[in-house]
Amino acid sequence: MNKKQEEFTREFTSFIQEQGFIWGPEPEIYGGLAGFYTYGPLGKLLKNKVENNIRKVFKASDFWELEGPTVLPNIVWEASGHLGNFIDKVVICSKCNKEFRADKLIEEATGKSSVHLSDELMLKEIKKNKILCPSCDSEFRNEVSKQSLMMLTRVAGKDAGLRPETATVTYLPFKRYYMFLRKKMPLGVFQIGKAYRNEISPRQSVIRGREFTQAEGQLYVDPIQKNKWEKFEDVKKEKLPLWSYQLQDSKKDLKPISLGDAIKDKTLKNQAYAWCLHLAYTQFKELGVPEDRIRLRQHHPDERAFYADDAWDLEINLNSLGWTECCGIHDRTDYDLKQHAKFSKQTLEAERENGEKFIPHVLEIAFGTDRPTYALLDLFYEKMEKEEGKTMFKIPYQTAPIDIAIYPLIKKDELIAKAKKIKKELEDEFIVIYDETGSIGRRYLRSTTYGIPFCITIDFDAGVTIRDRNTEKQIRVDEGQLKSVIHKLFNREIQFEHAGKLVNKG
């Protein structure tokens, strides 16, 4: 992290704490436990917007939402491979004895993934790049140890584990939803819910938590359909920033390529997987993440999991942390259903129209909701140059935690009554706050810090005034047309200047 990033991160961290977005590590009054955070009032509203957008995009692509348990018996985690293989490599400070995840230290120092390196090569990278303990600036011991990421417990006398992701819990009821969906393939399901990992020295706020929220979609496909994917026709001309491992090795510039061309030149192996990459990309574009801040990075063959036929990460270039993984897209083949069939002694198969049995392949889109929430805060927070010490949160209007603020111009009974009446009319469809304290200028300033797109001011004249956050322009509209105008503004059906009578800027 360079000095510019350090300064930004310091100011940004203060912003998200003071404005009620993210607090912690929690419990703060007891000194805090790393990896556990509270979303404050604005943070929870923003996270809700993120999760609702995820639901909208998945459902539009015919995925069904499930909710499974967060604790399961250890036989499940043995079958999935988590119990024995879900580990991180750790280095220990020679002075303060604190433990750190080796690959993340190297990645932060060099910007390169090192998860695939051997223990010996990791130690060489740490020495070569003069990486010291983040806590006390001392050298690390010349050894790498391993730590399980599973959080284990006991339930009714039996060994169990808290789920480290939602994917495994989604595979287990396959027979149930296969029957529910009338044995039709492909079929898509997703979950949004809590997961737990015994992370080593988690830092970087909610980017690396021990308790976090995951949103994972699982698409079950007939393997013979993977290159005869009907939906691929709708997206094959779309260009994505695909950074293949060959490009990474050659150090050539990354240029967007159409999915059709990526299939032709074998950057991507099959149409169904290419469609999933596009769906993941769509998720983040719909949240308002700028295209020039997104890339899709392919895992090196020696980096990806042994069962994966292909694996790509969607990364976002954050102001605080640089390129940061925010989503993983994996072709898991038939590994998961085979494993759970073996350990449960159940048949987990599907059937083609001709009666042939097969084990479906799983294409996975896996991400947490904490990282895109953090990314939106990071990307759209900015200091106001003209107002020392003041900040703005210029988040895209559709993702803003609060949609509308309603202000009576002054504290007069008739204005307050009218303002509260309008609030009641709007709050069934929008997130609305009401504020009558302080000068109107201070309230406007407060609204820009919260990221509120539109402020509605009630005065003694006929109609009401709407103020746009980004331009500071104001228009007057008739009260009876207010709801319709607000809808059109959020749906971008009309430009702000044309939505009413332009009043002034201020």
ZAMARGU-4260 file (C-alpha; in steps of 0.2 Angstrom, whole numbers, plus 5000, padded with zeros to 4 digits):
<rodrens>
0) 5000/5000/5000 | 5008/5017/4995 | 5006/5033/5004 | 4992/5039/4994 | 4982/5023/4998
5) 4987/5024/5016 | 4980/5042/5017 | 4964/5038/5008 | 4961/5022/5019 | 4964/5032/5035
10) 4951/5046/5030 | 4939/5033/5022 | 4939/5022/5037 | 4935/5037/5048 | 4921/5041/5036
15) 4912/5024/5036 | 4913/5024/5055 | 4907/5041/5059 | 4893/5041/5046 | 4886/5024/5052
20) 4891/5012/5039 | 4903/5000/5047 | 4908/4999/5065 | 4921/4987/5073 | 4930/4976/5075
25) 4916/4971/5088 | 4913/4972/5102 | 4922/4988/5102 | 4919/4992/5121 | 4928/4976/5125
30) 4943/4979/5114 | 4936/4970/5098 | 4938/4953/5091 | 4946/4954/5073 | 4935/4949/5059
35) 4918/4953/5067 | 4909/4969/5062 | 4892/4979/5064 | 4884/4987/5050 | 4877/5003/5056
40) 4860/5011/5050 | 4867/5017/5034 | 4878/5002/5031 | 4864/4990/5034 | 4853/5000/5021
45) 4867/4999/5009 | 4870/4980/5011 | 4851/4977/5009 | 4852/4986/4992 | 4866/4976/4987
50) 4858/4959/4992 | 4841/4964/4984 | 4850/4968/4968 | 4859/4951/4968 | 4842/4943/4971
55) 4835/4953/4956 | 4848/4948/4944 | 4848/4930/4949 | 4829/4928/4948 | 4829/4937/4931
60) 4841/4923/4925 | 4829/4909/4932 | 4838/4905/4948 | 4828/4900/4963 | 4832/4906/4981
65) 4835/4893/4995 | 4840/4895/5013 | 4849/4881/5022 | 4856/4878/5039 | 4873/4886/5045
70) 4878/4871/5055 | 4880/4853/5048 | 4888/4837/5055 | 4906/4834/5051 | 4902/4820/5038
75) 4896/4834/5027 | 4913/4843/5028 | 4923/4827/5027 | 4914/4824/5010 | 4916/4841/5004
80) 4935/4841/5008 | 4934/4856/5020 | 4938/4846/5035 | 4955/4840/5029 | 4959/4852/5016
85) 4952/4869/5020 | 4968/4877/5026 | 4978/4893/5025 | 4997/4894/5026 | 5003/4904/5040
90) 5020/4913/5045 | 5024/4919/5062 | 5033/4934/5068 | 5050/4931/5076 | 5047/4945/5089
95) 5028/4947/5093 | 5023/4929/5088 | 5008/4935/5079 | 5002/4924/5064 | 4998/4931/5047
100) 4992/4922/5031 | 5008/4921/5020 | 5000/4922/5003 | 4990/4938/5007 | 5006/4946/5014
105) 5015/4943/4997 | 5000/4948/4987 | 4999/4965/4997 | 5017/4968/4994 | 5018/4962/4976
110) 5001/4963/4969 | 5003/4945/4963 | 4993/4930/4968 | 5004/4917/4977 | 4992/4905/4984
115) 4999/4891/4972 | 5017/4893/4978 | 5025/4880/4989 | 5030/4883/5007 | 5049/4886/5001
120) 5044/4898/4987 | 5033/4908/4999 | 5047/4910/5011 | 5059/4916/4997 | 5046/4929/4991
125) 5044/4935/5009 | 5063/4938/5010 | 5065/4944/4992 | 5052/4958/4995 | 5058/4962/5012
130) 5041/4959/5020 | 5040/4962/5038 | 5027/4959/5052 | 5013/4972/5050 | 5012/4974/5069
135) 5030/4976/5074 | 5040/4977/5058 | 5051/4962/5063 | 5056/4947/5052 | 5046/4931/5051
140) 5052/4914/5057 | 5059/4904/5043 | 5044/4891/5042 | 5027/4890/5036 | 5013/4881/5046
145) 4995/4877/5041 | 4979/4882/5050 | 4961/4875/5047 | 4949/4888/5043 | 4934/4878/5049
150) 4925/4884/5065 | 4920/4868/5074 | 4907/4864/5087 | 4897/4850/5095 | 4878/4848/5093
155) 4869/4835/5103 | 4885/4826/5107 | 4890/4825/5089 | 4905/4834/5080 | 4899/4848/5068
160) 4905/4863/5059 | 4899/4880/5055 | 4897/4882/5036 | 4912/4891/5028 | 4902/4895/5013
165) 4884/4892/5007 | 4889/4881/4992 | 4890/4864/5001 | 4873/4867/5009 | 4865/4871/4992
170) 4871/4854/4985 | 4863/4843/4999 | 4845/4845/4994 | 4848/4842/4976 | 4835/4828/4975
175) 4822/4839/4982 | 4823/4853/4970 | 4826/4842/4956 | 4809/4834/4959 | 4801/4851/4963
180) 4807/4858/4946 | 4800/4843/4937 | 4816/4835/4933 | 4821/4849/4921 | 4839/4854/4917
185) 4847/4866/4918 | 4842/4872/4935 | 4849/4886/4945 | 4848/4889/4964 | 4856/4902/4975
190) 4858/4907/4994 | 4862/4923/5003 | 4867/4920/5021 | 4880/4919/5034 | 4896/4909/5033
195) 4911/4908/5045 | 4929/4905/5043 | 4943/4905/5056 | 4953/4918/5046 | 4971/4921/5051
200) 4974/4939/5057 | 4960/4946/5047 | 4962/4965/5042 | 4955/4976/5029 | 4938/4979/5037
205) 4924/4967/5030 | 4935/4962/5015 | 4941/4948/5026 | 4929/4944/5040 | 4927/4928/5051
210) 4909/4930/5050 | 4902/4936/5033 | 4887/4935/5021 | 4889/4925/5005 | 4878/4925/4990
215) 4882/4910/4979 | 4873/4904/4964 | 4874/4886/4958 | 4869/4881/4940 | 4867/4863/4937
220) 4869/4858/4919 | 4870/4842/4908 | 4888/4841/4903 | 4883/4838/4885 | 4874/4855/4885
225) 4889/4865/4890 | 4893/4870/4872 | 4875/4870/4866 | 4870/4884/4878 | 4854/4893/4871
230) 4857/4909/4882 | 4874/4911/4875 | 4867/4918/4859 | 4861/4933/4869 | 4878/4937/4876
235) 4891/4931/4863 | 4894/4948/4856 | 4896/4956/4874 | 4914/4961/4877 | 4922/4957/4894
240) 4939/4962/4902 | 4946/4944/4902 | 4963/4943/4909 | 4968/4925/4905 | 4983/4917/4913
245) 4992/4918/4896 | 4990/4937/4896 | 4996/4938/4914 | 5012/4928/4910 | 5015/4938/4894
250) 5012/4955/4902 | 5002/4961/4887 | 4989/4974/4890 | 4971/4969/4895 | 4959/4972/4881
255) 4940/4967/4882 | 4936/4953/4871 | 4919/4947/4865 | 4913/4930/4873 | 4911/4923/4855
260) 4929/4926/4851 | 4934/4920/4868 | 4926/4903/4864 | 4934/4903/4847 | 4952/4906/4853
265) 4949/4894/4868 | 4951/4907/4881 | 4935/4900/4888 | 4931/4881/4886 | 4912/4881/4885
270) 4897/4892/4881 | 4888/4889/4898 | 4903/4894/4908 | 4905/4910/4897 | 4887/4914/4901
275) 4890/4913/4919 | 4905/4925/4918 | 4894/4937/4910 | 4881/4935/4923 | 4894/4938/4937
280) 4899/4954/4927 | 4881/4959/4926 | 4879/4958/4945 | 4893/4971/4948 | 4888/4982/4934
285) 4870/4982/4940 | 4877/4988/4957 | 4885/5003/4948 | 4903/4998/4949 | 4911/5007/4934
290) 4917/4995/4920 | 4935/5002/4920 | 4936/4996/4938 | 4932/4978/4934 | 4942/4964/4927
295) 4940/4945/4926 | 4957/4936/4931 | 4959/4918/4926 | 4967/4906/4939 | 4984/4898/4933
300) 4982/4879/4931 | 4992/4876/4947 | 4982/4889/4957 | 4964/4883/4954 | 4956/4869/4964
305) 4960/4851/4958 | 4942/4848/4954 | 4939/4864/4944 | 4939/4863/4925 | 4941/4882/4925
310) 4941/4896/4937 | 4941/4915/4936 | 4940/4929/4949 | 4930/4945/4946 | 4942/4959/4954
315) 4938/4977/4957 | 4951/4991/4958 | 4948/4999/4975 | 4955/5016/4980 | 4961/5008/4996
320) 4967/4991/4992 | 4970/4991/4973 | 4964/4975/4963 | 4953/4965/4975 | 4945/4949/4972
325) 4926/4951/4974 | 4918/4936/4966 | 4924/4918/4960 | 4916/4909/4945 | 4920/4891/4944
330) 4917/4876/4933 | 4916/4863/4947 | 4911/4848/4935 | 4903/4834/4944 | 4914/4833/4959
335) 4902/4839/4973 | 4887/4828/4969 | 4899/4813/4967 | 4907/4816/4984 | 4890/4818/4993
340) 4883/4803/4984 | 4898/4793/4990 | 4897/4798/5008 | 4878/4799/5010 | 4876/4783/5000
345) 4862/4791/4990 | 4860/4793/4971 | 4862/4811/4965 | 4858/4809/4947 | 4847/4817/4933
350) 4840/4809/4918 | 4839/4814/4900 | 4823/4813/4889 | 4830/4796/4882 | 4832/4789/4899
355) 4851/4790/4901 | 4857/4794/4918 | 4870/4807/4922 | 4878/4817/4936 | 4875/4836/4933
360) 4890/4848/4932 | 4890/4863/4943 | 4894/4880/4937 | 4896/4892/4952 | 4895/4911/4954
365) 4902/4914/4972 | 4904/4930/4981 | 4900/4939/4998 | 4889/4953/4999 | 4901/4962/5011
370) 4915/4965/4998 | 4903/4973/4985 | 4896/4984/4999 | 4913/4989/5004 | 4918/4992/4986
375) 4904/5004/4983 | 4909/5014/4999 | 4927/5014/4993 | 4924/5019/4975 | 4911/5033/4978
380) 4917/5041/4994 | 4926/5058/4990 | 4932/5073/4999 | 4924/5090/4994 | 4938/5101/4989
385) 4929/5117/4991 | 4923/5112/5009 | 4938/5107/5020 | 4934/5092/5031 | 4917/5089/5021
390) 4914/5073/5011 | 4902/5067/4998 | 4896/5049/4994 | 4892/5049/4976 | 4885/5031/4975
395) 4874/5027/4960 | 4856/5033/4963 | 4849/5016/4962 | 4860/5009/4975 | 4860/5023/4987
400) 4856/5018/5005 | 4843/5031/5007 | 4833/5036/4992 | 4825/5053/4997 | 4826/5066/5011
405) 4811/5077/5015 | 4814/5094/5023 | 4802/5107/5029 | 4811/5123/5025 | 4808/5129/5043
410) 4800/5122/5058 | 4782/5128/5055 | 4767/5117/5059 | 4759/5118/5042 | 4775/5114/5033
415) 4779/5100/5045 | 4762/5092/5042 | 4764/5093/5024 | 4781/5086/5024 | 4776/5071/5035
420) 4761/5068/5023 | 4772/5067/5008 | 4784/5056/5017 | 4770/5044/5021 | 4765/5044/5003
425) 4782/5040/4997 | 4789/5028/5010 | 4779/5013/5004 | 4790/5012/4988 | 4806/5022/4993
430) 4818/5023/5008 | 4814/5040/5015 | 4820/5050/5029 | 4813/5066/5037 | 4823/5079/5045
435) 4818/5096/5052 | 4834/5100/5062 | 4847/5113/5058 | 4848/5125/5043 | 4842/5119/5026
440) 4861/5121/5020 | 4867/5110/5034 | 4853/5097/5030 | 4858/5097/5011 | 4876/5095/5016
445) 4872/5080/5028 | 4862/5072/5013 | 4877/5072/5002 | 4887/5063/5015 | 4874/5050/5016
450) 4873/5048/4997 | 4855/5053/4996 | 4850/5056/4978 | 4836/5068/4980 | 4830/5080/4993
455) 4812/5086/4994 | 4810/5103/5002 | 4793/5110/5008 | 4790/5128/5008 | 4775/5140/5008
460) 4774/5142/4989 | 4764/5130/4978 | 4772/5114/4974 | 4788/5106/4981 | 4806/5108/4977
465) 4817/5093/4972 | 4836/5095/4974 | 4848/5084/4964 | 4863/5078/4974 | 4877/5078/4961
470) 4872/5094/4951 | 4864/5103/4966 | 4851/5109/4954 | 4833/5112/4960 | 4816/5110/4951
475) 4799/5113/4957 | 4785/5101/4953 | 4766/5100/4958 | 4763/5089/4973 | 4751/5078/4964
480) 4765/5074/4951 | 4779/5071/4964 | 4778/5052/4965 | 4777/5050/4946 | 4792/5062/4944
485) 4803/5053/4957 | 4799/5036/4948 | 4805/5043/4932 | 4821/5050/4939 | 4826/5034/4947
490) 4822/5024/4931 | 4831/5037/4921 | 4816/5040/4910 | 4819/5059/4910 | 4833/5071/4914
495) 4832/5080/4930 | 4831/5097/4921 | 4816/5092/4911 | 4807/5084/4926 | 4800/5101/4932
500) 4803/5120/4932 | 4821/5123/4935 | 4823/5135/4950 | 4842/5137/4954 | 4857/5129/4959
505) 4861/5128/4978
</rodrens>
